[in-house]
Amino acid sequence: MSDVVEKRGSGRNPVLWLVLGIPAATIVAGIWTLVVATGNSAVDADPDPVRRTAQVQVASVEADAEASRLGLSATAKVQADGVVVTLQGPAGPQAPVLQLVHPLESSFDRTLSLQPGPDGWRSAETLAAAHGWQLRLQAADGHWRLVGRYRPGDTEVALTPAIGAD
C-alpha cells in the first residue's frame, strides 16, 4: 500500500501546469501586445497628414478629386533596371513623385525620384520586393494624386484616382 501512495505522490499532475501556464502565457502575451502597440511602428501606415476628430481619422481627398477632374491615369512598368511610369493626361511640366507605401511598417516607406525618359518618367530604383506596396504617384506640388497596388511578381501596375469623378 505504501508503494501506491508513494507513486501517486511523486507523479506530476498535468492540470497544475495548465493552472499556472495559461495565466502566465496570458500575462506575457499582454505585455508583448502593449510593447507592439506603443512601439515606433505604432503610427499610421498612411503617410498623409490626418486630423482625428472623435476617434475618426479625416484625410484630405482634394488631390484625388483633382486627378479625377483632370482625367489622369498612369501605368507603372516594373523592369529589372527600374520603373517606368507612363502618365496619360495633362500632368504638368514638373516631374511627379512615386511613393512606395509599405502596407504595415511606415519606416519602410520609400520615395522614388523620376526623371524624364523617351518612354515616360523613369526611376533607376526598382520597386520589386517580397511584399506588396501601395503606390502613390503625385504631382511635385501635391495638387493631384494617383494610387495603385503592387503585388510581388507584378510587371505592370495601373494607377488611377482614388475617387471617381462627381
Secondary structure, 3 states (H helix, E strand, C coil): CHHHHHHHHHCCCHHHHHHHHHHHHHHHHHHHHHHHHHCHHHCCCCCCCEEEECCEEEECCHHHHHHHHHCCEEEEEEECCEEEEEEECCCCCCCCEEEEECCCCHHHCEEEECEEECCEEEECCCCCCCCCEEEEEECCCCCCEEEEEECCCCCEEEEECCCCCC
